């Protein structure tokens, strides 16, 4: 639920309570009830008992104006209270379903800005997630594997299950607002499609692709057209080790 909606419902509830308390006190002073209502506490008590539909029966309207007032109070009050409960419960259930299925909640989506999107949970992104978490960077992990998602969630990461080759599903993570997108998928064909989707969805974010193989590196560079930084960690590691050995 949006903050504005919460404020609107809160104002509506307070308005109903104020209407009930003031009306009860006013009519109670003029003999509208079976007993004289001399305090706002008694008026508040009657209003809450009426709206909760408990109805103890110790205070009840006797005049026509008081009966009409109570009817209006019940219709309006119960309507407002039940509407609020339905909306709040509906939003809560929606967020629970989104959490279970890996879908992003509306609240999370609104907070996405200057974040880092890690697509895939291979070794580079797994290690990168650890470093980003340690430095309190805002990042999310997107994976197509529910098992990998569960493992990452247990480590305390913000993980979502989605198809990185689908523009519709990837739009949920606001790639156009992201600081960077890092693609680390072992399947080279899926890595290529994920790169194409990322290029389509954002023109400003930095895109980094971890190549799963030497052959895939060539294709990824051609497809990126200079838009993405393509890296092959295995080749970099081998080059570093080679230099170390022959130094």
FENHU-V138713 format. One record per residue. N is the residue number from 1. RES is the residue in one letter. PSI is psi in whole degrees, 0 to 359 (* if undefined). NEAR is the number of other ideal C-beta (glycine too) atoms within 12 Angstrom. Layout:
# FENHU-V138713
N|RES|PSI|NEAR, N|RES|PSI|NEAR
This chain:
# FENHU-V138713
1|X|136|25, 2|X|155|13, 3|X|320|12, 4|X|321|10, 5|X|320|18, 6|X|317|17, 7|X|319|14, 8|X|316|18, 9|X|322|26, 10|X|317|20, 11|X|319|16, 12|X|317|23, 13|X|315|28, 14|X|323|19, 15|X|318|19, 16|X|316|31, 17|X|316|29, 18|X|317|22, 19|X|316|28, 20|X|316|38, 21|X|312|30, 22|X|316|22, 23|X|318|35, 24|X|316|42, 25|X|316|29, 26|X|309|22, 27|X|328|35, 28|X|332|36, 29|X|341|21, 30|X|22|18, 31|X|22|17, 32|X|344|28, 33|X|170|32, 34|X|338|18, 35|X|154|23, 36|X|130|18, 37|X|109|32, 38|X|355|14, 39|X|157|16, 40|X|334|21, 41|X|316|15, 42|X|322|22, 43|X|320|33, 44|X|318|23, 45|X|312|26, 46|X|319|40, 47|X|313|36, 48|X|320|25, 49|X|320|24, 50|X|313|38, 51|X|330|30, 52|X|356|19, 53|X|20|14, 54|X|309|14, 55|X|73|16, 56|X|330|13, 57|X|0|13, 58|X|334|15, 59|X|128|30, 60|X|153|22, 61|X|146|30, 62|X|332|19, 63|X|160|19, 64|X|317|13, 65|X|321|20, 66|X|322|30, 67|X|317|18, 68|X|318|16, 69|X|315|33, 70|X|321|33, 71|X|314|17, 72|X|317|22, 73|X|316|36, 74|X|313|27, 75|X|310|19, 76|X|313|26, 77|X|311|34, 78|X|323|23, 79|X|314|19, 80|X|315|27, 81|X|314|29, 82|X|325|22, 83|X|317|20, 84|X|315|27, 85|X|317|17, 86|X|316|17, 87|X|313|22, 88|X|315|20, 89|X|321|15, 90|X|316|16, 91|X|321|22, 92|X|314|17, 93|X|322|16, 94|X|316|20, 95|X|324|21, 96|X|318|14, 97|X|318|15, 98|X|322|22, 99|X|321|21, 100|X|318|17, 101|X|353|18, 102|X|1|31, 103|X|151|23, 104|X|134|32, 105|X|160|25, 106|X|324|19, 107|X|315|18, 108|X|319|23, 109|X|322|21, 110|X|336|14, 111|X|352|17, 112|X|117|28, 113|X|132|18, 114|X|36|18, 115|X|171|30, 116|X|131|37, 117|X|119|48, 118|X|112|45, 119|X|116|52, 120|X|155|42, 121|X|31|37, 122|X|181|31, 123|X|320|18, 124|X|312|30, 125|X|326|41, 126|X|317|27, 127|X|321|19, 128|X|321|33, 129|X|319|36, 130|X|316|21, 131|X|318|18, 132|X|321|27, 133|X|319|23, 134|X|328|14, 135|X|9|12, 136|X|32|10, 137|X|147|23, 138|X|116|24, 139|X|159|34, 140|X|152|42, 141|X|132|43, 142|X|124|47, 143|X|153|39, 144|X|356|29, 145|X|113|26, 146|X|326|18, 147|X|315|15, 148|X|324|30, 149|X|316|29, 150|X|319|19, 151|X|315|18, 152|X|324|32, 153|X|323|23, 154|X|338|11, 155|X|357|20, 156|X|16|16, 157|X|157|31, 158|X|103|31, 159|X|142|38, 160|X|142|39, 161|X|120|30, 162|X|163|33, 163|X|111|25, 164|X|351|43, 165|X|5|27, 166|X|121|23, 167|X|320|22, 168|X|314|14, 169|X|324|25, 170|X|337|35, 171|X|334|25, 172|X|335|30, 173|X|16|44, 174|X|57|28, 175|X|332|38, 176|X|343|24, 177|X|356|25, 178|X|157|33, 179|X|320|26, 180|X|155|30, 181|X|124|45, 182|X|118|45, 183|X|119|51, 184|X|83|39, 185|X|131|38, 186|X|326|27, 187|X|112|22, 188|X|323|29, 189|X|320|20, 190|X|326|28, 191|X|320|42, 192|X|314|32, 193|X|323|27, 194|X|322|47, 195|X|316|43, 196|X|318|28, 197|X|317|34, 198|X|317|43, 199|X|324|29, 200|X|325|23, 201|X|341|30, 202|X|141|27, 203|X|357|14, 204|X|331|17, 205|X|146|32, 206|X|132|23, 207|X|127|37, 208|X|129|34, 209|X|127|44, 210|X|113|39, 211|X|130|36, 212|X|346|32, 213|X|168|22, 214|X|318|18, 215|X|318|17, 216|X|328|31, 217|X|317|28, 218|X|313|17, 219|X|319|22, 220|X|320|39, 221|X|319|22, 222|X|317|18, 223|X|323|29, 224|X|330|29, 225|X|32|13, 226|X|358|12, 227|X|333|24, 228|X|153|33, 229|X|116|22, 230|X|126|34, 231|X|145|28, 232|X|94|27, 233|X|323|27, 234|X|318|21, 235|X|319|21, 236|X|317|18, 237|X|317|15, 238|X|319|14, 239|X|318|15, 240|X|316|14, 241|X|319|13, 242|X|316|12, 243|X|323|11, 244|X|321|10, 245|X|316|9, 246|X|9|8, 247|X|*|7
